[in-house]
Amino acid sequence: MIDTRLEGKNVLVTGGAGNIGAAIGRAFAAQGARVAVHYLAQDLPVPEGAEWGHITPGTGVAEELARELGNGSFAIGADLSGPDGARQLAVAVAERAGSIDVLVNNAAHCETPDTVDTLTPGSLERHYRVNAIAPALLTAEAARLSGGDQPLSVVNISTDAARAFPGQIGYGTSKAALEALTRATALDLAGRNVRVNAVAPGPVQTGWIADDLIAQATAIVPMGRVGEPEDIADAAVFLASHQARWITGQVLQVAGGHAL
């Protein structure tokens, strides 16, 4: 890309303090953007019988990353599992930065066990609150705040588990809802100077693939390697860039050919 036209833009990355989120922040900062690094200020209590399948970097990690990114980047905490967390986050970022030009809905909830036999109303609700409801509300709020006066690009981070992934029922179906949301909001907001797209990663090494499983994971990817966070970050930057100005409602699978 010759000129992404992202310099000076304000980018909100949810779940921006670790792994893929941090890589996305670095990729936008490299283009001269200011990044609002969202993080969960404190771990949520783990329900009995469940185990979180993710990490939640705290305030110190987020603030350190924001300093590294430069360009006036800053860390901001919010609990997206709550009923008003998304609205409060969008308003706070817009007030501090002046606008939201790019919204990357990267924050996700994943817990185990997540099979048909272990489903509970609580586990489904926890997955959907963060993976589908919060992105919907953030998109709506960011669009309202932009007012159609300035372009807004929304990039949702899905997963190829949204197609089918045994053992990840709540996670996979909530991400499938996120992909449906991508198409629906793209159509609803197209006339308001808003583009909405998604990236669907395949197996990405963010610490969850144990060393003894690397070969097994690599074997199922046609291009012969697992992904790195930077693979996803570069795709997110492209979808937010000037080069993608006539692209909306699309789900870009970034998976080395996995789950085609």
C-alpha positions as CSV (number, residue, x, y, z in Angstrom):
1,M,0.0,0.0,0.0
2,I,1.5,3.3,-1.1
3,D,-0.6,5.6,1.1
4,T,-3.1,4.2,3.6
5,R,-4.2,7.8,4.5
6,L,-4.3,6.7,8.2
7,E,-1.8,9.3,9.5
8,G,-3.4,11.4,12.2
9,K,-6.5,9.1,12.4
10,N,-7.9,8.0,15.7
11,V,-8.2,4.2,16.0
12,L,-10.0,2.4,18.9
13,V,-8.8,-1.2,19.3
14,T,-10.8,-3.2,21.8
15,G,-8.8,-5.9,23.6
16,G,-5.9,-3.9,22.4
17,A,-3.3,-4.7,25.1
18,G,-2.2,-8.2,24.2
19,N,-1.4,-10.5,21.3
20,I,-3.4,-9.8,18.2
21,G,-4.8,-6.5,19.7
22,A,-1.3,-5.2,20.4
23,A,-0.1,-6.2,16.9
24,I,-3.1,-4.3,15.4
25,G,-2.2,-1.3,17.5
26,R,1.4,-1.4,16.4
27,A,0.4,-1.7,12.7
28,F,-1.9,1.3,12.9
29,A,0.7,3.4,14.8
30,A,3.3,2.6,12.2
31,Q,1.0,4.3,9.7
32,G,1.0,7.4,12.0
33,A,-2.4,6.8,13.7
34,R,-3.2,7.5,17.3
35,V,-4.4,4.4,19.0
36,A,-6.8,4.1,21.9
37,V,-5.7,0.8,23.6
38,H,-8.8,-0.6,25.3
39,Y,-8.3,-3.1,28.1
40,L,-10.3,-4.9,30.8
41,A,-9.2,-3.2,34.0
42,Q,-9.7,-6.2,36.2
43,D,-10.3,-9.9,35.7
44,L,-13.9,-11.0,35.8
45,P,-14.7,-13.7,38.3
46,V,-14.5,-17.2,36.8
47,P,-17.8,-19.2,37.2
48,E,-17.6,-22.5,38.9
49,G,-16.7,-25.2,36.4
50,A,-15.4,-22.8,33.8
51,E,-12.0,-21.7,32.7
52,W,-11.1,-18.6,30.7
53,G,-9.4,-19.4,27.4
54,H,-7.8,-15.9,27.2
55,I,-5.6,-13.5,29.1
56,T,-6.7,-10.1,30.2
57,P,-3.7,-7.7,30.3
58,G,-4.2,-5.1,32.9
59,T,-3.7,-1.3,33.2
60,G,0.1,-1.4,33.3
61,V,0.5,-3.5,30.2
62,A,-2.0,-1.3,28.3
63,E,-0.3,2.0,29.4
64,E,3.2,0.7,28.5
65,L,1.9,-0.3,25.0
66,A,0.3,3.1,24.5
67,R,3.7,4.8,25.4
68,E,5.4,2.5,22.9
69,L,3.0,3.3,20.1
70,G,3.4,7.1,20.5
71,N,1.4,9.5,18.3
72,G,-0.6,10.5,21.3
73,S,-1.9,7.0,21.9
74,F,-3.5,6.2,25.2
75,A,-4.9,3.3,27.3
76,I,-8.5,3.2,28.3
77,G,-10.3,0.6,30.4
78,A,-13.9,-0.6,30.1
79,D,-15.9,-3.8,30.8
80,L,-17.6,-4.7,27.6
81,S,-19.6,-7.5,29.2
82,G,-21.7,-4.9,31.0
83,P,-24.8,-3.3,29.6
84,D,-23.4,0.2,29.2
85,G,-19.7,-0.5,28.8
86,A,-19.6,-0.2,25.0
87,R,-21.4,3.2,25.0
88,Q,-19.2,4.6,27.8
89,L,-16.1,3.5,26.0
90,A,-17.0,5.0,22.6
91,V,-18.0,8.3,24.2
92,A,-14.8,8.5,26.4
93,V,-12.6,7.8,23.4
94,A,-14.3,10.4,21.2
95,E,-14.1,13.0,24.0
96,R,-10.4,12.4,24.5
97,A,-9.3,12.0,20.9
98,G,-11.9,14.2,19.2
99,S,-13.2,11.5,17.0
100,I,-13.2,7.8,16.2
101,D,-12.1,7.2,12.6
102,V,-11.4,3.5,12.9
103,L,-13.0,1.0,15.2
104,V,-11.4,-2.4,15.5
105,N,-13.7,-4.8,17.5
106,N,-11.0,-7.2,18.6
107,A,-12.0,-8.0,22.2
108,A,-13.3,-11.5,22.7
109,H,-14.5,-13.9,25.3
110,C,-13.6,-17.5,25.2
111,E,-14.1,-20.1,27.9
112,T,-13.9,-23.8,28.3
113,P,-15.6,-26.3,28.4
114,D,-17.7,-25.1,25.4
115,T,-19.3,-28.2,24.0
116,V,-22.9,-29.1,23.4
117,D,-22.9,-31.2,26.5
118,T,-21.6,-28.5,28.7
119,L,-23.5,-25.5,27.5
120,T,-25.2,-23.3,30.1
121,P,-27.3,-20.1,29.7
122,G,-24.5,-18.3,31.5
123,S,-21.7,-19.5,29.2
124,L,-23.7,-18.6,26.1
125,E,-24.5,-15.2,27.5
126,R,-20.9,-14.4,28.4
127,H,-19.7,-15.3,24.9
128,Y,-22.4,-13.3,23.2
129,R,-22.1,-10.2,25.4
130,V,-18.5,-9.6,24.4
131,N,-18.2,-11.2,21.0
132,A,-21.5,-10.0,19.4
133,I,-23.4,-7.6,21.6
134,A,-20.6,-5.2,22.5
135,P,-19.4,-4.9,18.9
136,A,-22.9,-4.1,17.7
137,L,-23.3,-1.4,20.3
138,L,-19.8,0.0,19.7
139,T,-20.5,0.2,16.0
140,A,-23.8,1.9,16.5
141,E,-22.3,4.4,19.0
142,A,-19.3,5.1,16.8
143,A,-21.6,5.7,13.8
144,R,-23.8,8.1,15.9
145,L,-20.8,10.0,17.1
146,S,-19.4,10.4,13.6
147,G,-22.7,11.8,12.4
148,G,-21.9,10.9,8.8
149,D,-19.6,13.9,8.5
150,Q,-16.4,11.9,8.4
151,P,-15.6,8.5,7.1
152,L,-15.7,5.7,9.7
153,S,-14.2,2.2,9.1
154,V,-15.2,-0.7,11.4
155,V,-13.1,-3.9,11.3
156,N,-14.5,-6.8,13.3
157,I,-12.1,-9.6,14.3
158,S,-13.9,-12.9,13.8
159,T,-12.5,-16.5,13.5
160,D,-12.7,-19.3,11.1
161,A,-14.4,-21.2,14.0
162,A,-17.4,-19.2,13.0
163,R,-17.8,-21.7,10.1
164,A,-17.6,-24.8,12.3
165,F,-15.3,-25.7,15.1
166,P,-16.2,-28.7,17.3
167,G,-15.8,-28.0,21.0
168,Q,-16.3,-24.2,20.6
169,I,-20.0,-23.9,20.4
170,G,-20.6,-20.6,22.3
171,Y,-17.4,-19.0,20.9
172,G,-17.9,-20.1,17.3
173,T,-21.6,-19.2,17.1
174,S,-21.1,-15.8,18.7
175,K,-18.4,-15.1,16.2
176,A,-20.8,-16.2,13.4
177,A,-23.2,-13.7,14.8
178,L,-20.4,-11.1,14.5
179,E,-20.0,-11.9,10.8
180,A,-23.7,-11.6,10.3
181,L,-23.5,-8.2,12.1
182,T,-20.8,-7.2,9.7
183,R,-23.0,-7.6,6.7
184,A,-26.1,-6.1,8.3
185,T,-24.4,-3.0,9.6
186,A,-22.5,-2.5,6.4
187,L,-25.8,-2.3,4.5
188,D,-27.5,-0.1,7.2
189,L,-24.6,2.3,7.4
190,A,-23.4,2.5,3.8
191,G,-25.2,5.7,3.2
192,R,-23.7,7.3,6.3
193,N,-20.1,7.2,5.2
194,V,-19.4,4.1,7.3
195,R,-17.7,0.9,6.1
196,V,-17.9,-2.4,8.0
197,N,-15.7,-5.4,7.3
198,A,-14.3,-8.4,9.2
199,V,-11.1,-10.4,9.4
200,A,-11.5,-14.1,10.2
201,P,-8.2,-15.5,11.4
202,G,-7.2,-19.2,11.3
203,P,-4.9,-20.8,13.9
204,V,-2.8,-18.0,15.2
205,Q,0.0,-18.4,17.8
206,T,-0.9,-16.1,20.6
207,G,0.3,-18.5,23.3
208,W,-2.6,-20.9,23.2
209,I,-0.9,-23.5,20.8
210,A,1.4,-25.5,23.0
211,D,4.8,-26.4,21.6
212,D,3.9,-30.0,21.2
213,L,0.8,-29.1,19.1
214,I,2.6,-26.8,16.7
215,A,3.2,-29.5,14.2
216,Q,-0.4,-30.7,14.5
217,A,-1.7,-27.2,13.9
218,T,0.7,-26.6,11.1
219,A,-0.5,-29.8,9.3
220,I,-4.0,-28.5,8.9
221,V,-3.0,-25.2,7.3
222,P,-2.4,-25.6,3.5
223,M,0.3,-22.8,3.5
224,G,2.3,-24.8,6.0
225,R,2.5,-22.6,9.1
226,V,0.3,-21.2,11.8
227,G,-0.4,-17.5,11.8
228,E,1.3,-14.7,13.7
229,P,-0.6,-11.7,15.2
230,E,1.0,-9.5,12.5
231,D,-0.8,-11.4,9.8
232,I,-4.1,-10.3,11.2
233,A,-2.9,-6.8,12.0
234,D,-1.9,-6.2,8.4
235,A,-5.3,-7.3,7.1
236,A,-7.0,-5.0,9.6
237,V,-4.9,-2.0,8.4
238,F,-5.8,-2.8,4.8
239,L,-9.5,-2.9,5.4
240,A,-9.3,0.4,7.2
241,S,-7.1,2.0,4.6
242,H,-7.9,4.3,1.6
243,Q,-7.1,1.3,-0.7
244,A,-10.2,-0.5,0.7
245,R,-12.5,2.6,0.3
246,W,-15.1,0.7,-1.8
247,I,-15.1,-2.5,0.2
248,T,-17.8,-3.1,2.8
249,G,-19.7,-6.0,4.2
250,Q,-16.9,-8.5,3.6
251,V,-15.3,-11.2,5.8
252,L,-11.7,-11.6,4.8
253,Q,-10.4,-15.0,5.8
254,V,-6.7,-14.7,6.9
255,A,-5.9,-18.3,7.6
256,G,-3.3,-19.6,5.1
257,G,-6.1,-21.6,3.4
258,H,-7.4,-23.2,6.6
259,A,-11.1,-24.0,6.7
260,L,-11.9,-23.0,3.1
